[in-house]
Amino acid sequence: MAKGIRLHIGGEEVRPGWRIFNVRPGPDVDYVGHCTDLSALEDRSCREVYASHVFEHLGYNGELQQALKEINRVLEPGGALRISVPDLEVLCRLLLHPTLSGKQRFHVMRMMFGGRTNPYDVHYVGLTFEFMGEFLHEASFCNVRRVTEFGIFNDASSLQFGGQLISLNVEAEKPAA
């Protein structure tokens, strides 16, 4: 059996071998808290961390950096981080597409700024591969690469609008010891 926790930040879907960390308690949530504070987990206790449509809910002037620093702390050397966020570049192109109706443009705007369906559903940062890469490098991650889809959970990482994938899916690694 592989060592280390496989942590799903912001998750709700139960999968064998994964533990769920969420800001809201639920029947399947293993850890309740904010992703900027992973103190419930020991240093180097995770082999993999997955977060889909979580980091856009953090401020770009400290919260996002703190969350990445915490993930780096809990990942074992060589551990993987998989992130999915709304892709600001894709959403900007969609918003300006001349064939969209006003209702469709409004839907795209909600993907950019949050659906406001609960107090946590507000977006504080728009992320591109360039921006996310800089944040990851600043947090000492390496081998940052864009991927089309993860296919791990049934979540927004594979969400499409008008036949277009709207998520920026990125993999990064904590450097090996």
C-alpha positions in Angstrom: 0.0 0.0 0.0 1.3 3.4 -0.9 2.3 5.8 1.9 0.8 9.2 2.4 -2.6 10.7 2.3 -4.4 11.6 -0.9 -6.2 14.8 0.1 -9.1 16.3 -1.8 -9.4 20.0 -0.7 -12.9 21.3 -1.3 -14.2 17.8 -2.1 -17.6 16.3 -1.5 -17.4 13.1 -3.6 -16.2 10.0 -1.8 -13.5 8.0 -3.5 -11.6 5.0 -2.1 -8.1 6.1 -0.9 -9.0 9.8 -0.6 -9.6 12.0 2.4 -11.8 15.1 2.1 -10.9 18.6 3.5 -13.7 21.1 3.2 -14.6 24.5 4.7 -18.1 23.2 5.3 -18.8 20.1 7.5 -20.5 17.2 5.9 -21.0 13.5 6.5 -18.1 12.5 4.4 -15.7 15.3 5.3 -12.6 14.1 7.1 -11.1 17.5 8.0 -13.1 20.8 8.4 -11.2 24.0 7.9 -9.9 26.7 5.6 -7.3 25.6 3.0 -4.9 28.3 4.3 -4.6 26.3 7.5 -3.9 22.7 7.1 -2.6 22.3 10.7 -4.8 19.2 11.1 -2.2 17.5 8.9 1.4 16.7 9.7 4.4 17.9 7.6 5.0 15.6 4.7 1.9 13.5 5.4 0.3 13.7 1.9 1.5 12.1 -1.3 -1.1 13.9 -3.4 -3.3 17.0 -3.0 -6.2 17.8 -5.4 -8.2 21.0 -5.4 -10.8 21.7 -8.0 -12.4 25.2 -8.2 -11.1 26.2 -4.7 -8.2 28.7 -5.2 -10.3 31.3 -7.1 -12.1 31.8 -3.8 -8.9 33.1 -2.2 -7.4 36.5 -2.3 -4.3 36.9 -4.5 -2.6 39.2 -1.9 -1.9 36.5 0.7 -4.5 33.8 1.0 -3.6 32.0 -2.2 0.1 32.1 -1.3 -0.6 30.8 2.2 -2.7 27.9 0.9 0.0 26.9 -1.5 2.6 27.2 1.3 0.5 24.9 3.5 0.1 22.4 0.7 3.8 22.4 0.1 4.3 21.7 3.8 2.0 18.7 4.0 3.2 17.2 0.7 6.0 14.6 0.9 9.0 15.3 -1.3 8.1 14.4 -4.9 4.4 14.7 -4.0 1.8 15.9 -6.6 -0.5 18.9 -6.5 -3.4 18.9 -9.0 -5.3 22.2 -9.3 -8.3 23.2 -11.3 -9.6 26.7 -11.5 -11.7 28.7 -13.9 -9.4 29.7 -16.8 -9.7 33.5 -17.0 -8.4 33.6 -20.6 -11.0 31.1 -21.8 -13.8 32.9 -20.0 -12.7 36.3 -21.4 -12.9 34.9 -24.9 -16.3 33.3 -24.2 -17.7 36.5 -22.7 -16.8 38.4 -25.8 -18.0 35.8 -28.3 -20.4 37.6 -30.6 -22.9 34.7 -30.9 -23.7 34.5 -27.1 -27.0 35.8 -25.9 -27.1 38.2 -22.9 -28.2 35.3 -20.7 -25.2 33.2 -21.8 -22.8 36.1 -21.2 -24.3 36.5 -17.7 -23.6 32.8 -17.1 -20.0 33.2 -18.2 -19.7 36.3 -15.9 -20.9 34.1 -13.0 -18.1 31.6 -13.8 -15.7 34.4 -13.6 -16.9 36.0 -10.3 -18.7 33.2 -8.6 -22.2 32.0 -8.6 -23.0 33.5 -5.2 -25.0 30.5 -4.2 -23.6 30.5 -0.7 -21.3 32.8 1.4 -18.2 30.9 0.0 -19.2 31.0 -3.7 -17.3 34.3 -4.4 -14.2 34.5 -6.6 -11.4 36.8 -5.5 -8.9 36.1 -8.2 -8.9 35.3 -11.9 -6.2 32.9 -12.9 -4.3 32.1 -16.1 -1.6 29.5 -16.6 1.0 32.3 -16.4 -0.4 33.6 -13.1 -0.9 30.2 -11.5 2.6 29.2 -12.6 4.1 32.2 -10.8 2.2 31.5 -7.6 3.3 27.8 -7.7 7.0 28.7 -8.4 6.9 31.3 -5.5 5.6 28.5 -3.3 8.6 26.3 -4.3 6.7 23.9 -6.6 8.4 22.5 -9.7 7.5 20.7 -12.9 4.4 22.9 -13.4 2.5 21.8 -16.4 -1.0 22.3 -17.9 -3.1 19.2 -18.5 -6.4 19.0 -20.4 -8.4 17.1 -17.7 -7.8 15.0 -14.6 -10.6 12.6 -14.7 -10.3 11.8 -11.0 -13.6 13.2 -9.7 -16.9 14.3 -11.2 -16.3 18.0 -10.8 -15.8 21.3 -12.5 -12.4 20.4 -13.8 -14.1 18.9 -16.8 -16.9 21.5 -17.1 -17.7 22.7 -20.6 -19.6 25.7 -21.8 -20.5 25.9 -25.5 -18.3 22.9 -26.2 -15.3 24.6 -24.6 -13.5 23.3 -21.5 -13.5 26.3 -19.1 -11.0 25.1 -16.5 -7.3 25.6 -16.2 -6.0 22.3 -15.0 -2.4 22.3 -13.6 -0.1 19.7 -12.1 2.9 20.6 -10.0 5.3 18.7 -7.8 7.1 19.4 -4.5 10.7 18.9 -5.3 12.2 15.6 -4.2 14.4 15.7 -1.1 
